[in-house]
Amino acid sequence: MVQIVVRAPAPDEQSGSALVRDQRSSGSGVIVDAEGYILTNAHVVGVARRVQVLVPLSSETRAAVKSVLKPAGSWFTRK
């Protein structure tokens, strides 16, 4: 299981104008093969300008890390 964070264009409803701003949203996905293809829902990445994927650390790596903060994993970005 991976976490997906995207930036996508969205209307700026607060200003009341036709301006468009970037909106952040997130979803989840599953790595389906060794090449790194990820399966997720189309609405998660449909109009995204930027996609970031958080791949969690393995349980062995998590056990070896000595930190008060919980290690999240590795981020990968597609622009």
Secondary structure, 3 states (H helix, E strand, C coil): CEEEEEEEEEECCCCCCCCEEEEEEEEEEEECCCCCCEECCHHHHCCCCEEEEEEECCHHHHHHCCCCCCCCEEEEEEC
